[in-house]
Amino acid sequence: MVAQGEGGVVVITGASSGVGRACAEAFAARGWHVVLAARRAEELNEVARRCRRRGAGRALPVPTEVTDAAAVDRLAQEAVAAFGRIDVWINNAAVAAFGALDEIPADVCRKVIDTDVMGYVYGARAALTVMRRQGNGTLINVSSVVGVSPVPYNAPYALAKAAVRALGTSLRQELWLEGHRDVHVCTMLPATMDTPFFESAANYSGREVLPMAPVYTPERAARKALRLVRSPRREAYVGPAAAVLALQTKLTPRLMEKALAYQMNRAHLSRTEPAPDTAGSVAHPLPGGAVRGGWAGGRRTAGRRLATAVVLTGAAYAALWATGARAPGSRRLSAATPGSRPRTGRRRARNGAW
């Protein structure tokens, strides 16, 4: 595979905003050729301009409806025609619909499944056809931690992301049986990302949709994608909370079902702000595109890191104090210190040190 900074070719679906756009800019900054796919031509052109400014070899916008198999095939063909190969394909385009399953219109449910499952199937077929022929490549499917730990009032999306995870497993098995050791399929499972996802989702819950803490930046997902290209892995969680949640679900599934149901009802859907029914971007793209959704993912991440540093520093000093070690720059009286009085053997035995 072509290494980073050496003119590799990456195709990204859902590249007009959020994680897809963050991935596009991250690969571009490392000199990759980027092929950008989404439904919105104007936003794609803007992302392409940003990628060129960041150092992309070339940036090729290709407006694509991922639920159209022929359109996805054309996307792959245009990438190969322009660059001769596809080194990385990132299936990222996704939509969601919030609300009780019987309250979400059937056609909206179907569109979520078509986009989030069949869009990935069409992308995988197109990408792996090229990668099998050239003998190498990496397919990255962006799933979600809800594909491992589902939540209520978002059933179509959770169902789709679980299917994406299963898709990755099946494809890896097929490639192994065929002997394609240099063609990799990786599944990325992010926690909550600070993207426009929530404001663009369909909503039939009657309540405003809010991101469930902790919220991570989409740039974090982009860095994870770059690492998967360097060192492919079967599955990779984005954000420590995702890994912890998946582990808890595996260990105590019944408890986590109830905990996530409570958390979804308490924090993911507003208890004070109502919201009208909307199909969001499920059927038709909404105007505008951005990497972040304004949910302070960067500030929250920085706050968590600061809090962690404070806790670890406090724990370290507590450990030093408990073991009687000397902290840097500190002074401690000992038996040899002038003017001090030796403690009794009884006191020494109790404390374990002078």
N, C-alpha and C positions, 0 to 999 in steps of 0.2 A: 504494500500500500504506500501511496505517496505520503510522505511525512508532512507535518505542519510546517508552513512557511515555504514549501517546495511546490506550490501550485496544485494542491489537491482540489478535487471537485466535490462540493457538497450540495445536495438538493434538500430543501427544507419546505415542508408544507405548513400552512398556517403561519407564514413568515411576515404577515403584515402587522402583527402586534404581539405583545406578551412574550412568552418563552420562545416562540419561533423567531421573532424579531431580535431578541437578545442573542439567540444562537447565531443568526445571520451576522450580526455585528461582531460577535466574538470570533467567528471563523474568518471574517473579512480582515480583522485586525492582525491575523496571523498569516495573511497572504493567500488565503484560499480563494478559488473561484467559487462564487455562490450563485445557485440557481434558486430563485425565490418564487414560491407558489402560494396563492391565496385567491379569494374571489374578487378582491378589490384592486383594480389595476392602478388607480391613482395612488393608493397607499403603497403598493408594491414598488412603484416608480420612486417614491420618496425613500423607501428603505434601500433601494438600489443605489440612490445617490449617497446616502449615508455610508453604505458599505464601501463605495468607491473612495470616499473621503478617508475612511479608516484604513485603507490600504489593500482592499480586495484586488486580486489579479483581474478579474472581471466580475460584474454583477449582472445577471440575466433575469429580469422579471418575466414570469410566465403566468398570466392569470389562469387559474385552474379551479374547476369545481371537482372536489375529490370524490364526490358520490357518482361521478361519471367515469366509468372505467376507461372509455376511449380517450377522455381528456387526460387522465393520469398516464396512459400509455404515451400520448403525445408529449407530455412533460418530460418523460424519460428520453424520448427520441430527440427532443430539442436539446437536452443536456448533452447527449452523446454527439449530436451533430455539431454542437458548438465546441466541445472540449475533448471528445473522443473517448470518454470514460465517465464513470460515476464511482467515486471512492467512498462516499458516505451519503446515506439517504436518511433523513430524519422525518418520520411520520409524526406530525404534531398537531395538525388541524383538528379542532374539536369544538363541539357546542354542548350545551347542557340545558336541562329543563327542571326547575324546582317546583315542588308541590306534591300532594298525594297522588299516587299513580292513577286513581280513577278520576282525578280532576284535570290531569294533563291531557289535552286532546290527542287522540290516537295518531293523527298525522304528524304531530310534533314529536311524539315518542318515536315514531318510525324514522323521522328525519335525524334525530339524535343517533339512533342506531346506525343508520346509513352512513352518516358522517364519521362517527367515532369508531365504527367497526369496519364497515365495508370500505370506507376511505383508506383505512390502514391495510386491508386485504389487497385493494387495488395497488396501493403504493408498494407493498411487499412483493407482489407479483412482478411489477414493472422493474423494481430495483434489483431483485434477485435474478431476474432473467439476464440483466446486464452483468451483474457480479459473477454469476456462474460462468458466463462466457469469458470474462477477463481473468477469472481465477482468484479474485480477492475483492474485498469490500466490507463495509460495516453498515448494517441496517439498525437504526435506533428507533424503537417504538416508544413514544411518550405515553405511558399509562398514568396511574395515580395511586396514591396510597389507599384511596377508597376502593380500588380494585382488589385490595387485600382485606381492608377493614371497611365494609360498606356502611353507609349512613342512610337514614330515612329521608323522605321528601326529595330525593335525588336519584330515584331508582334507575331511570334510563341511563344516566351517566355512569353510575356505579356498575351496572350490568355491562356496559360497553367497555369500561376500563378493566374489568375482570376478564372479559373476552380478549382484550389486547394482550394481557399477560399470558393467557392460554395460547394465543397465536404465536407469541415468541417461543414458547416451549416446543410447540409442534414444529416450527420452522427449524429450530436448532437440531431437533431429532432428524428431520429430513436431510439437512445438510451433512450431518455426521454420517448417516447411512450412505450418502452419496460420495463421501470422501472429500468434501469441500472444507478442508481444515482452515483455509485462509479467508473464508466468508463467514462473518460473524453476525449474530442477531442479539442485540442488547435491549433489555426492557428498562426504561427509566421510570421510577415511581416517586414523583414529587409530593411533598406535603403542600400546604396552602401557599400559593404564590401570589405576590403583589402584582397582579395584572388586571386588564380590563374585563377579565372573564366574568366576574360577578355582575357587573352592570350590563353586560351584553347577553346574559343568559335569559332564556325564557323563564317566566315566573308565574305560576298559578297557585301560589301558596297564600296570597293575600297579605304577605308580610315582606318587608324589605330583606333582601339577601345580604348578609355580611360575611366576610371571610372568617373562618374559624382559626383562632390563634393556635400556635405561633405562625406568623406570616413571614415568608422568606422572599428574597428578591429573585426575579427571573434570571438575573446574571449568574446566580448560583447554579441554576439548572444548566445554563450555557457552559459554565466551567466544568460541570459534571459530564456534559456531552463531549467536550474536548478530551477529558480524561478517558472516557470510554473508547475514543478513537485510538488513543495511545495504548491503552491497556483494556481490551474488551472484557466485559464481565456479563454473565447471564442476566443479572438484575442489579440495579443500583438505586438506592434511595437518595432523594434530594432533601436534605434537612434532617438533623438528628431526630426530630419528632416523628418523622415518617418511619424510620427504622424501629424506634421504640414502640410506636403504635402497632406496627406489624407483629413485633415480637409478643406484645401483650395479647393481641388477638389470637396468636397461635397457642399461647400458654393458657389463657382463660377466655375462651371464645364467648361463653354465655355472659360473663360479667361485662366484657367489652361491648357486646351488643346493647346491653342496657345503658352502659356509660355513654356510648356514642349517641344513642337515641336521646338521652337526657341533654347531652351537650349540643346536639343539633337543634333541639327545640329551644334551648336556653340561649345559645350564643350565635348560631349560624343563621337563624331566622329571627329578625328583630321582634322584640316583645312590645315595642312602642310605636314603630313606624309602619303604617300600612303601605301596600303597594298594589297598583292595578294589575290586572292580568295582561301579560304581554308575551308575544312569541319571540321577543328579543332578536338575536341574530341567527336563529335556528334555520329559518327558511331563506332569509335574505340578509346580506351583510349590512351592518350599521356603519354610518360614516365615521371617519376618524380612526386613527391608529396610534398606539403608544406602546412602549415597552412595559411601563408600570401602570397600575390602576389607581394610585394615590392612597394606598392603604398603609403607607409608612413602613413598608417592609424593610428598607435599609435602616431606618432609625430604630425599629424594633430589634433587628438583628444586632445592631451596635449596642443597644441597651442590654440584650441578653448576654453578649460577650463581656460587657463591663461588669454586669452582676456576677457572671461566672468567675471573672478574674478576681473580684473582691472576695467572693466566697472561698476560692482556692487560696488566695493570699492569707485570709484569716485562718483557714485550716492549717496552712503551713506554719504560721506563727504559733498556733495553738499546739501543733505537734512539737515544735521546738521547745515551747514552754513545758509541755508535759514530760518530755524526755530530759529536760534540764540542759539542753544544748544552748549555746550562746548565740544570740541573734547578732547579725553584723553590726558592729559599732557599739554593742552593749557591754556593760561591766557587771561582774557578779562577784560577790564576796566569797572567798574560799577559806579553808582552814589556815592557809598561809598568809592571809591578808592581815597586815598590822592592825591591832586594835580589835580584831574579831575574836569571838569566843567559840571554841569548838563545840559542836552539838554533841549531845550524849549518844552513846551507842544505841540506846533505845530509840531515839528520834531518827538516827541514821538508818536503822533497820526498817523503820516504818516508811521512810521516804525513798529508800533505795539509793540516795546520793547525799552528798553534803549540802 
